[in-house]
Amino acid sequence: MIKFSKRIQKVKPSATLTINAKAAELRAQGKEIISLAVGQPDLAPPESVLVGAREAIDKVMTKYTPAGGLPEVLDAVASYYNKFYDTDAKKENIIVTNGGKQALYNLLQILIDPGDEVLIPSPYWLSYPDMVLLAEGESVIVPTEPEQNFMVTPQELEKFFTSKTKVLILNTPSNPTGCHYDQELFDEICNWAISKDIFIISDEIYDQLVYPPATPTSASKWFKSNPENVAIVNGLAKSFAIPGWRVGYVITHPDIIKNLSKLQGQSTSNVCSIAQMATLRGLTGELDFLEKNRKKFIQRRDYIVDRISFIKGIVCPKPMGAFYVFPKIDKLYTKEINSSTRFCEYLLDEACVALVPGIAFGDDRCIRFSYAVDISILEKALDAIEKAIEKL
Ligand SMILES: Cc1ncc(COP(=O)(O)O)c(C=O)c1O
């Protein structure tokens, strides 16, 4: 028998697996399943990234690059962020990573010692707790309520603070809720964290998918004043619609960048050179598509929120960003269908719609809808869901 490490045995398999396996089973039986479980944009990427990738191939860019990224790409990330936010980032503040995921994973690896505590407001992006576990840290989950748009306040965080608290992970707009902190509340939280010497990891991967009247929120100001206490994580997966090309980046203090580069240099090394060239052309190219994409997502968000809010017994906070809705549906639970997983299984069987159970994100009262699909698909899915709920 293979003896696997204790480390890997502790990692939870993705909770979405059950639903996906069931969806595949039903498809194999010839059923048409609509998936609203997707975590990537369905929109086309801008031409600029395709041009960059072709250019890399035409120039036969097949060699290794520096582990942390090509210098011109680092410059492009810095200018791109400085254009949107009040940062003064330079090359030495940047590393290019294999997606935002590796950025988060490696940050936790270089910051956390066994037993250090990481504050994670819940609902959270499902990889955070397992990343903390793999860094031998302890996740401290801070619950929030849909009635408060799933927001935490410094006062609530304070209740979970201990002498072991080392890191706070913030994610706005949020996956899975789509809820979004305004800059004022976000600043209050950062101010509190910095006063306690807590390191802030600000996951800003959906920052270009924020819908008016809301505006993007960033830890940029805190990076500028306290770079040794703040890391901004972002990438091109969501805003440039190239999730499979695996480009993320971190903006932080140069000494943190050096350690991230050391770790990356001994593990994955550089991000694929073709994807780096796509990044360079994307970040320095025409950005009009960002506004067009936002408009599309706003239409879909309005449609899905209207439809879900119409269903009796559901509390549906209006998301101000990303492409997810996270309604609270526990009032509809029955004796048998008494958890978010069971509820999703029921909707899959009865409505042929795949959704992600809220338990995967730390909240068993909710389910996650993704609206990264055409409105005609949303309409079909919601019609079927409404009928299935009527039967409960
Ligand atoms: C909140 C959040 N952070 C980070 C990521 C990682 O993105 P990627 O590794 O594709 O850049 C995702 C992807 O779904 C996400 O939803």
The ligand as an SDF file (V2000), in Angstrom:
LIG
                    3D

 16 16  0  0  0  0  0  0  0  0999 V2000
  -11.1570   34.6020   -5.0230 C   0  0  0  0  0  0  0  0  0  0  0  0
  -10.2000   33.9540   -5.9490 C   0  0  0  0  0  0  0  0  0  0  0  0
   -8.8910   34.1190   -5.7430 N   0  0  0  0  0  0  0  0  0  0  0  0
   -7.9790   33.5560   -6.5360 C   0  0  0  0  0  0  0  0  0  0  0  0
   -8.3480   32.7630   -7.6010 C   0  0  0  0  0  0  0  0  0  0  0  0
   -7.2630   32.1260   -8.4280 C   0  0  0  0  0  0  0  0  0  0  0  0
   -7.2930   32.4730   -9.7490 O   0  0  0  0  0  0  0  0  0  0  0  0
   -6.2100   31.9570  -10.7730 P   0  0  0  0  0  0  0  0  0  0  0  0
   -5.2830   31.0360  -10.0690 O   0  0  0  0  0  0  0  0  0  0  0  0
   -6.9730   31.2860  -11.8450 O   0  0  0  0  0  0  0  0  0  0  0  0
   -5.4930   33.1940  -11.2390 O   0  0  0  0  0  0  0  0  0  0  0  0
   -9.7080   32.5390   -7.8490 C   0  0  0  0  0  0  0  0  0  0  0  0
  -10.1500   31.6430   -8.9290 C   0  0  0  0  0  0  0  0  0  0  0  0
  -11.2590   31.1630   -9.0040 O   0  0  0  0  0  0  0  0  0  0  0  0
  -10.6530   33.1540   -7.0130 C   0  0  0  0  0  0  0  0  0  0  0  0
  -11.9790   32.9900   -7.2080 O   0  0  0  0  0  0  0  0  0  0  0  0
  1  2  1  0
  2  3  1  0
  2 15  2  0
  3  4  2  0
  4  5  1  0
  5  6  1  0
  5 12  2  0
  6  7  1  0
  7  8  1  0
  8  9  2  0
  8 10  1  0
  8 11  1  0
 12 13  1  0
 12 15  1  0
 13 14  2  0
 15 16  1  0
M  END
$$$$
